[in-house]
Amino acid sequence: MEHRRRALDDVPAEHLLLPASVIDTAQRLPVWQAFSGLDEHDLLLSPLSASPLPMPWTVPAGRRRWPRLRPEAMWHPLLWLPARLGSPVARRDPVTGDLEGETYDEWATRVVLEMTEASPVVVDGERWLLLHDPGREHVLRPAGPQDDHLVPLFDPATGSWLDVLATVGLDVDDPADVVRIQEWLDGEPDDALDAVDLDRFLRAHGRDPGWASDRVRRPLVAPGGSRTYVDDLLDASCALVARELGEATVRLMGERLTTRETTRRLGLLARLASTFMSPGTEGADDVGMALGLATARADRATTTEQARAAADVLRAVLGTVAETSALGIERLGLRVAIETAEVRDRIAAIGAAARQIA
């Protein structure tokens, strides 16, 4: 069955996880605010997600959604997250037994993984369902008709999202349906809207419902110690953000702009670095202080020489972070190689077993 899909903006398609450009990600915040009616306090900007994420735990008690939410936005899957994805969760450390809370970046990664990796994939022309259970037989299984309900909620190839309301016969381009949606948001019952369950596009037979949470915390022991998937993602993100903003700083200082405009843009770059970089190193506090110094220098600069001094400080900090965090990119590459080998080995084993039976 074909489902209606929509794109939120006209930006080039890309993966949701580990966005290619932090500048593009930051520019999507006002897009999401205009689209949804939500303010920035209800939206999470994570360096690991290319899209701002509405935070369901900020919905006032007694309401179905936020009071400011535009009914026209309700087609979007991120506004229908099931309860298990609706907030960061607490869990016990498997080694120490201590109770620890999920970070915002871990929650964001879990949501993004479910939005993008729950549906079948094609390997060598055959459809397979990833079960995300490493080191065991349940790495994947052949996808069949019983999996046809598993459609990608976000498609990186087209940059489109599943129109959730279209799956229950509603259309946000129809004014009458928009009125129905608003009445439901205000507390009125509605059979179609009450029946919406995003989990029906996510849950698969034979796959642990907690697979995304397990993957977020999955360790990798390699040179440099043991790090979780999110640890490696954050390191890789720091390296990519530092490189992008460092290059943007060089380009900025080569433009013929007024000192005021140069320092304004320089301050924005420094603030982006402070917002999106979380270096997993012992010097993280020093990086934060250095970025604060670069921001302050940019804000106070009134001459070209002062602007260049602020830019030099920012470039030095970004260069250091790019170098010290680059291991995260290498570790992600190693993870991909390991997981790809597991998938290939399991496909080969399934094929060999089928030939023996035949």
HUNOR-V7828 format. One record per residue. N is the residue number from 1. RES is the residue in one letter. PHI is phi in whole degrees, -180 to 180 (* if undefined). Layout:
BEGIN
n->N res->RES phi->PHI
n->N res->RES phi->PHI
END
This chain:
BEGIN
n->1 res->M phi->*
n->2 res->E phi->-83
n->3 res->H phi->-112
n->4 res->R phi->-71
n->5 res->R phi->-128
n->6 res->R phi->-136
n->7 res->A phi->-107
n->8 res->L phi->-81
n->9 res->D phi->-148
n->10 res->D phi->-101
n->11 res->V phi->-71
n->12 res->P phi->-59
n->13 res->A phi->-63
n->14 res->E phi->-158
n->15 res->H phi->-70
n->16 res->L phi->-72
n->17 res->L phi->-85
n->18 res->L phi->56
n->19 res->P phi->-60
n->20 res->A phi->-72
n->21 res->S phi->-139
n->22 res->V phi->-71
n->23 res->I phi->-66
n->24 res->D phi->-63
n->25 res->T phi->-60
n->26 res->A phi->-63
n->27 res->Q phi->-72
n->28 res->R phi->-80
n->29 res->L phi->-62
n->30 res->P phi->-65
n->31 res->V phi->-63
n->32 res->W phi->-68
n->33 res->Q phi->-63
n->34 res->A phi->-66
n->35 res->F phi->-67
n->36 res->S phi->-96
n->37 res->G phi->86
n->38 res->L phi->-80
n->39 res->D phi->-97
n->40 res->E phi->-64
n->41 res->H phi->-75
n->42 res->D phi->-101
n->43 res->L phi->-124
n->44 res->L phi->-98
n->45 res->L phi->-101
n->46 res->S phi->-114
n->47 res->P phi->-65
n->48 res->L phi->-99
n->49 res->S phi->-124
n->50 res->A phi->-75
n->51 res->S phi->-118
n->52 res->P phi->-58
n->53 res->L phi->-117
n->54 res->P phi->-60
n->55 res->M phi->-103
n->56 res->P phi->-59
n->57 res->W phi->-72
n->58 res->T phi->-93
n->59 res->V phi->-67
n->60 res->P phi->-60
n->61 res->A phi->-58
n->62 res->G phi->89
n->63 res->R phi->-113
n->64 res->R phi->-75
n->65 res->R phi->-146
n->66 res->W phi->-69
n->67 res->P phi->-58
n->68 res->R phi->-87
n->69 res->L phi->-65
n->70 res->R phi->-76
n->71 res->P phi->-61
n->72 res->E phi->-64
n->73 res->A phi->-86
n->74 res->M phi->-71
n->75 res->W phi->-72
n->76 res->H phi->-79
n->77 res->P phi->-58
n->78 res->L phi->-66
n->79 res->L phi->-95
n->80 res->W phi->-129
n->81 res->L phi->-59
n->82 res->P phi->-65
n->83 res->A phi->-56
n->84 res->R phi->-68
n->85 res->L phi->-109
n->86 res->G phi->-79
n->87 res->S phi->-168
n->88 res->P phi->-60
n->89 res->V phi->-115
n->90 res->A phi->-99
n->91 res->R phi->-149
n->92 res->R phi->-97
n->93 res->D phi->-64
n->94 res->P phi->-63
n->95 res->V phi->-95
n->96 res->T phi->-91
n->97 res->G phi->80
n->98 res->D phi->-72
n->99 res->L phi->-83
n->100 res->E phi->-137
n->101 res->G phi->-90
n->102 res->E phi->-75
n->103 res->T phi->-77
n->104 res->Y phi->-61
n->105 res->D phi->-68
n->106 res->E phi->-66
n->107 res->W phi->-62
n->108 res->A phi->-60
n->109 res->T phi->-64
n->110 res->R phi->-61
n->111 res->V phi->-64
n->112 res->V phi->-63
n->113 res->L phi->-60
n->114 res->E phi->-66
n->115 res->M phi->-68
n->116 res->T phi->-118
n->117 res->E phi->-124
n->118 res->A phi->-88
n->119 res->S phi->-92
n->120 res->P phi->-61
n->121 res->V phi->-120
n->122 res->V phi->-109
n->123 res->V phi->-126
n->124 res->D phi->53
n->125 res->G phi->83
n->126 res->E phi->-111
n->127 res->R phi->-89
n->128 res->W phi->-133
n->129 res->L phi->-108
n->130 res->L phi->-76
n->131 res->L phi->-101
n->132 res->H phi->58
n->133 res->D phi->-117
n->134 res->P phi->-69
n->135 res->G phi->76
n->136 res->R phi->-130
n->137 res->E phi->-69
n->138 res->H phi->-86
n->139 res->V phi->-79
n->140 res->L phi->-163
n->141 res->R phi->-148
n->142 res->P phi->-61
n->143 res->A phi->-86
n->144 res->G phi->-130
n->145 res->P phi->-58
n->146 res->Q phi->-69
n->147 res->D phi->-107
n->148 res->D phi->-66
n->149 res->H phi->-77
n->150 res->L phi->-88
n->151 res->V phi->-98
n->152 res->P phi->-65
n->153 res->L phi->-72
n->154 res->F phi->-128
n->155 res->D phi->-111
n->156 res->P phi->-65
n->157 res->A phi->-70
n->158 res->T phi->-115
n->159 res->G phi->70
n->160 res->S phi->-107
n->161 res->W phi->-114
n->162 res->L phi->-64
n->163 res->D phi->-82
n->164 res->V phi->-64
n->165 res->L phi->-68
n->166 res->A phi->-63
n->167 res->T phi->-72
n->168 res->V phi->-118
n->169 res->G phi->82
n->170 res->L phi->-112
n->171 res->D phi->-135
n->172 res->V phi->-72
n->173 res->D phi->-87
n->174 res->D phi->-99
n->175 res->P phi->-56
n->176 res->A phi->-66
n->177 res->D phi->-69
n->178 res->V phi->-62
n->179 res->V phi->-63
n->180 res->R phi->-59
n->181 res->I phi->-63
n->182 res->Q phi->-63
n->183 res->E phi->-63
n->184 res->W phi->-66
n->185 res->L phi->-60
n->186 res->D phi->-83
n->187 res->G phi->115
n->188 res->E phi->-75
n->189 res->P phi->-73
n->190 res->D phi->-156
n->191 res->D phi->-58
n->192 res->A phi->-67
n->193 res->L phi->-71
n->194 res->D phi->-65
n->195 res->A phi->-88
n->196 res->V phi->-64
n->197 res->D phi->-141
n->198 res->L phi->-63
n->199 res->D phi->-62
n->200 res->R phi->-68
n->201 res->F phi->-95
n->202 res->L phi->-118
n->203 res->R phi->-83
n->204 res->A phi->-131
n->205 res->H phi->-62
n->206 res->G phi->88
n->207 res->R phi->-112
n->208 res->D phi->-61
n->209 res->P phi->-59
n->210 res->G phi->-94
n->211 res->W phi->-61
n->212 res->A phi->-68
n->213 res->S phi->-64
n->214 res->D phi->-64
n->215 res->R phi->-69
n->216 res->V phi->-57
n->217 res->R phi->-97
n->218 res->R phi->-65
n->219 res->P phi->-83
n->220 res->L phi->-136
n->221 res->V phi->-93
n->222 res->A phi->-155
n->223 res->P phi->-52
n->224 res->G phi->104
n->225 res->G phi->102
n->226 res->S phi->-96
n->227 res->R phi->-133
n->228 res->T phi->-81
n->229 res->Y phi->-59
n->230 res->V phi->-66
n->231 res->D phi->-56
n->232 res->D phi->-67
n->233 res->L phi->-62
n->234 res->L phi->-66
n->235 res->D phi->-62
n->236 res->A phi->-63
n->237 res->S phi->-61
n->238 res->C phi->-58
n->239 res->A phi->-64
n->240 res->L phi->-68
n->241 res->V phi->-64
n->242 res->A phi->-62
n->243 res->R phi->-64
n->244 res->E phi->-62
n->245 res->L phi->-72
n->246 res->G phi->-64
n->247 res->E phi->-66
n->248 res->A phi->-65
n->249 res->T phi->-66
n->250 res->V phi->-62
n->251 res->R phi->-63
n->252 res->L phi->-60
n->253 res->M phi->-71
n->254 res->G phi->-93
n->255 res->E phi->-86
n->256 res->R phi->-94
n->257 res->L phi->-122
n->258 res->T phi->-67
n->259 res->T phi->-59
n->260 res->R phi->-62
n->261 res->E phi->-69
n->262 res->T phi->-61
n->263 res->T phi->-68
n->264 res->R phi->-63
n->265 res->R phi->-68
n->266 res->L phi->-64
n->267 res->G phi->-63
n->268 res->L phi->-63
n->269 res->L phi->-63
n->270 res->A phi->-65
n->271 res->R phi->-70
n->272 res->L phi->-61
n->273 res->A phi->-61
n->274 res->S phi->-64
n->275 res->T phi->-76
n->276 res->F phi->-104
n->277 res->M phi->-106
n->278 res->S phi->-131
n->279 res->P phi->-60
n->280 res->G phi->-89
n->281 res->T phi->-124
n->282 res->E phi->-66
n->283 res->G phi->-93
n->284 res->A phi->-59
n->285 res->D phi->-64
n->286 res->D phi->-65
n->287 res->V phi->-63
n->288 res->G phi->-60
n->289 res->M phi->-66
n->290 res->A phi->-66
n->291 res->L phi->-66
n->292 res->G phi->-62
n->293 res->L phi->-65
n->294 res->A phi->-63
n->295 res->T phi->-63
n->296 res->A phi->-64
n->297 res->R phi->-64
n->298 res->A phi->-65
n->299 res->D phi->-66
n->300 res->R phi->-93
n->301 res->A phi->-65
n->302 res->T phi->-126
n->303 res->T phi->-129
n->304 res->T phi->-61
n->305 res->E phi->-62
n->306 res->Q phi->-67
n->307 res->A phi->-64
n->308 res->R phi->-67
n->309 res->A phi->-65
n->310 res->A phi->-65
n->311 res->A phi->-64
n->312 res->D phi->-62
n->313 res->V phi->-63
n->314 res->L phi->-62
n->315 res->R phi->-63
n->316 res->A phi->-64
n->317 res->V phi->-65
n->318 res->L phi->-64
n->319 res->G phi->-63
n->320 res->T phi->-64
n->321 res->V phi->-64
n->322 res->A phi->-59
n->323 res->E phi->-73
n->324 res->T phi->-75
n->325 res->S phi->-98
n->326 res->A phi->-62
n->327 res->L phi->-60
n->328 res->G phi->-61
n->329 res->I phi->-65
n->330 res->E phi->-64
n->331 res->R phi->-68
n->332 res->L phi->-64
n->333 res->G phi->-61
n->334 res->L phi->-66
n->335 res->R phi->-61
n->336 res->V phi->-61
n->337 res->A phi->-63
n->338 res->I phi->-65
n->339 res->E phi->-67
n->340 res->T phi->-64
n->341 res->A phi->-64
n->342 res->E phi->-62
n->343 res->V phi->-64
n->344 res->R phi->-62
n->345 res->D phi->-64
n->346 res->R phi->-70
n->347 res->I phi->-62
n->348 res->A phi->-63
n->349 res->A phi->-66
n->350 res->I phi->-65
n->351 res->G phi->-63
n->352 res->A phi->-64
n->353 res->A phi->-64
n->354 res->A phi->-65
n->355 res->R phi->-69
n->356 res->Q phi->-66
n->357 res->I phi->-67
n->358 res->A phi->-67
END
